[in-house]
Amino acid sequence: MKVAFLGAGLMGEPMAGHLLRAGHEVVVCAHRNREPIRRLVELGAVETDSPASAASECDAALMILPTSREVEAVLFGEKGLAHGMLPGFIAVDMGTCYPADTRKLAQRFAEAGGRLIDAPVTGGTEGARDGTLATMAGGDIEVFETVKPVLSAFSSHLYHFGELGSGHAAKLVQNMIGFIEVAAVAEGLALSRAMGLDSQKFFDMLGNSHSNSPIIQWMVPKVFAGRFEAEARLDIAYKDMSQAVKMAREMTSLPLGIANAATELFQMGRALGFGDQDSTAVVRALERILGTEIRTGTAGGSSE
């Protein structure tokens, strides 16, 4: 297929690269960070000046954007996809967005002659680089089957959950679980330090316990080394958690006590100025309370 790729960030750039290597034609648009666009063009992508222009020469568009506001702008802005697409054009919202917003945008897009499905991904920057992401989709099954070969270029697992918005619902719940664990690990590290335990020895013990997990093995070395450069910003973690608890309140009667508490811990990290750092920087809020950093002598690094 000939595909417009909109959102060539930390995950988007390698995803678009996999599309090119799989033989798809890829059209990219100007981005605030020129370097990913330049690198994709060197790999064979074609750059155009707007989503509308991209839509006029493509079969579909993949959008991996932060929120529904950016998706709305790309779909319906002055030079949005809706202004350049042919009837039946497919747009795939791969960001972590709110299901109710997705359904509203899809209705508007259908009225303009297009088809929208949601298909967010999980697996982080490593999964994007390796082409091993998991994709969770919602919306028209025939549209999903049409773009499945495209999504398979960077996904090891594809799941269709049902009606429009169900992919975004699955993604919010999945993120909620992961970020709750990030918050729990942060509190555990802080408590272990408050009790005077050796941080490295405590981490080694966790690796040999029932509590061990991929998040622990990913997060704790970053904390020890003071590496808080953003893979997924704390601001984004708070946004995703807030959307998950909002979804539960608006669409179910299910109480989410743990998720709400974790959301407030992320909010505390944002209030202390760590919002533009990685989600693991939530531990820095607890370090402020402790009055000391959670580091090891062997890992090195600083918290700045």
C-alpha positions in Angstrom: 0.0 0.0 0.0 0.9 3.6 -0.3 0.7 5.0 3.3 1.0 8.4 4.8 2.8 8.3 8.2 2.0 11.1 10.5 3.9 11.3 13.8 7.5 10.3 13.2 8.7 10.5 16.8 10.6 8.0 19.0 8.2 5.2 18.1 6.9 6.5 14.8 10.2 6.8 13.1 11.2 3.1 13.4 7.7 2.0 12.6 7.8 3.9 9.4 11.2 2.4 8.7 9.7 -1.1 9.0 7.0 -0.1 6.5 9.6 0.9 4.0 11.6 -2.2 4.5 8.4 -4.3 4.0 8.0 -2.7 0.5 5.2 -0.2 1.3 5.4 3.3 -0.2 5.6 5.9 2.6 4.7 9.6 2.5 5.8 11.7 5.5 4.9 15.3 6.4 7.0 18.1 7.9 7.5 17.7 11.6 8.7 20.0 14.3 11.8 17.7 14.6 13.3 17.5 11.1 15.8 14.8 11.8 13.4 11.8 11.8 11.9 13.1 8.5 15.3 13.5 7.0 16.4 9.9 8.0 13.1 8.4 6.6 13.6 10.2 3.3 17.1 8.8 3.1 15.5 5.3 3.5 13.1 6.0 0.6 10.1 7.9 2.1 8.7 10.8 0.1 8.1 14.1 1.9 5.1 16.3 1.3 3.9 19.5 2.8 0.6 18.6 4.5 -1.7 15.8 5.5 -4.1 16.9 2.7 -1.4 16.5 0.1 -0.4 13.1 1.5 -4.0 11.9 1.5 -4.4 12.9 -2.2 -1.7 10.3 -3.2 -2.1 7.6 -0.6 -4.5 4.7 0.3 -4.3 5.2 4.0 -2.8 7.2 6.8 -1.3 6.0 10.0 -1.4 8.6 12.8 0.6 8.1 16.0 -0.1 11.4 17.9 -0.3 12.3 21.6 -4.0 13.1 22.0 -7.3 13.4 20.2 -6.8 17.1 19.8 -3.8 16.5 17.5 -5.7 13.7 15.7 -8.6 16.2 15.1 -6.2 18.8 13.7 -4.6 16.2 11.3 -8.0 15.0 10.2 -9.9 18.3 9.8 -7.4 21.1 10.1 -6.9 23.7 7.3 -4.7 21.2 5.4 -6.0 18.0 7.1 -6.5 14.6 5.6 -10.2 15.2 5.0 -9.4 18.0 2.6 -7.3 15.8 0.3 -8.6 12.3 0.5 -10.6 10.3 -2.0 -13.8 8.5 -0.9 -13.1 5.4 1.1 -9.7 6.7 2.4 -8.6 4.9 5.6 -7.2 6.7 8.6 -5.7 4.7 11.5 -5.5 6.4 14.9 -2.5 4.6 16.7 -2.1 7.0 19.6 -3.4 6.5 23.1 -6.7 8.4 22.8 -10.0 8.6 24.6 -12.6 6.2 23.1 -15.5 8.6 23.2 -13.5 11.2 21.3 -12.4 8.5 18.8 -16.1 7.7 18.1 -17.0 11.4 17.5 -14.0 11.9 15.2 -14.9 8.8 13.3 -18.4 10.0 12.7 -17.2 13.3 11.3 -14.6 11.5 9.2 -17.3 9.2 7.8 -19.5 12.2 6.9 -16.5 13.6 4.9 -16.2 10.3 3.0 -13.4 8.6 5.0 -13.1 5.5 7.3 -11.4 5.7 10.7 -10.3 2.9 13.0 -8.3 2.9 16.2 -5.2 0.7 16.5 -2.9 1.8 19.3 0.3 -0.1 19.9 2.3 -1.3 22.9 5.9 -2.5 23.3 7.7 0.8 23.7 10.6 2.2 21.7 12.4 -1.2 21.8 9.4 -3.0 20.3 9.1 -0.2 17.6 12.8 -0.7 16.7 12.5 -4.5 16.6 9.2 -4.6 14.8 7.6 -6.6 17.7 4.8 -4.3 18.8 1.4 -5.5 19.8 -1.4 -3.7 18.1 -5.0 -3.5 19.5 -7.7 -2.4 17.2 -11.3 -1.3 17.2 -13.7 -0.5 14.4 -14.9 -2.0 11.1 -13.4 -5.4 10.7 -13.1 -5.1 6.9 -11.1 -1.9 7.3 -8.9 -3.6 9.9 -8.3 -6.6 7.5 -7.4 -4.1 4.7 -4.7 -2.4 6.7 -3.5 -5.6 8.5 -0.6 -6.2 6.1 0.6 -2.6 6.9 0.3 -3.0 10.7 2.0 -6.4 10.5 5.2 -4.7 9.2 6.0 -3.5 12.8 3.7 -5.8 14.9 4.2 -9.3 16.1 0.7 -9.6 17.5 -2.5 -8.0 16.3 -5.8 -8.0 18.2 -9.2 -6.8 17.0 -11.3 -6.0 20.1 -14.6 -5.1 18.4 -16.4 -1.8 18.0 -14.8 1.5 17.3 -12.9 2.8 20.4 -12.3 -0.6 21.9 -8.7 -0.6 20.8 -8.2 2.7 22.6 -10.0 1.3 25.7 -7.7 -1.8 25.7 -4.6 0.5 25.4 -5.7 2.7 28.3 -6.3 -0.3 30.5 -2.9 -1.8 29.5 -1.1 1.5 30.2 -2.9 1.9 33.5 -1.6 -1.5 34.7 1.9 -0.6 33.6 2.0 2.8 35.2 0.5 1.5 38.4 3.5 -0.8 38.6 5.9 2.1 37.9 4.3 4.0 40.8 4.5 0.8 43.0 8.2 0.3 42.2 8.9 3.9 43.0 7.2 3.7 46.4 9.0 0.3 47.1 12.4 1.8 46.3 11.7 4.8 48.4 10.5 2.7 51.3 13.5 0.3 51.1 15.8 3.4 51.2 13.9 4.9 54.1 14.4 1.6 56.0 18.2 1.8 55.3 18.4 -1.2 52.9 21.2 -1.4 50.4 19.6 -0.5 47.1 21.6 -2.7 44.8 21.2 -5.7 47.1 17.4 -5.0 47.2 17.2 -4.9 43.4 19.2 -8.1 43.1 16.7 -9.7 45.5 13.7 -8.4 43.5 15.1 -10.1 40.4 15.0 -13.5 42.2 11.5 -13.0 43.7 7.9 -13.4 42.7 7.7 -9.6 42.4 10.2 -9.6 39.5 8.8 -8.2 36.3 10.0 -6.6 33.0 9.1 -3.2 34.4 11.3 -3.7 37.4 14.2 -4.8 35.2 13.7 -1.7 32.9 13.0 0.9 35.5 15.3 0.3 38.4 18.6 0.5 36.4 17.4 3.8 35.0 16.7 5.1 38.5 20.0 3.9 39.8 21.9 5.7 37.0 19.7 8.8 37.2 18.7 8.4 33.5 15.4 10.2 33.3 15.5 11.3 29.6 12.0 10.7 28.3 10.9 7.5 26.5 7.3 8.1 27.7 7.1 11.5 29.5 5.6 11.7 33.0 3.1 14.2 31.6 1.9 11.5 29.1 1.7 8.9 31.8 -0.5 11.3 33.8 -2.7 11.9 30.8 -3.1 8.2 30.1 -3.9 7.4 33.8 -6.4 10.3 33.9 -8.1 9.0 30.8 -8.3 5.5 32.2 -10.0 6.6 35.5 -12.2 9.0 33.6 -13.3 6.1 31.3 -14.1 4.0 34.3 -16.2 6.8 35.9 -18.1 7.7 32.7 -18.7 4.2 31.3 -18.8 1.8 34.2 -19.5 1.8 38.0 -16.2 0.2 38.7 -14.1 1.9 41.5 -10.4 2.2 40.7 -8.8 3.0 44.1 -5.3 2.0 43.2 -5.3 3.6 39.8 -6.6 6.9 41.3 -3.9 6.9 43.9 -1.2 6.2 41.3 -2.5 9.0 39.2 -2.1 11.4 42.1 1.5 10.3 42.5 2.2 11.2 38.9 0.5 14.5 39.4 2.8 15.2 42.4 5.8 14.5 40.1 4.4 16.9 37.6 3.8 19.6 40.3 7.5 19.3 41.3 8.6 20.0 37.8 9.4 16.5 36.4 6.6 16.3 33.8 8.9 16.5 30.8 11.1 13.7 32.1 10.5 10.0 31.8 7.6 8.4 33.6 10.1 6.7 35.9 10.9 10.2 37.2 7.9 9.8 39.5 10.5 8.4 41.9 12.1 11.9 42.1 9.0 13.2 43.9 9.5 10.6 46.6 13.2 11.4 46.7 12.2 15.0 47.6 10.3 13.7 50.6 13.2 11.3 51.5 15.7 14.1 51.2 18.1 11.8 49.3 18.5 10.2 45.9 17.9 6.5 45.3 21.1 5.6 43.7 23.9 3.0 44.0 27.6 3.6 44.1 28.3 1.3 41.2 25.7 2.6 38.8 26.9 6.2 38.7 25.1 9.0 37.0 23.2 11.9 38.4 19.5 12.8 38.6 19.8 15.9 36.3 
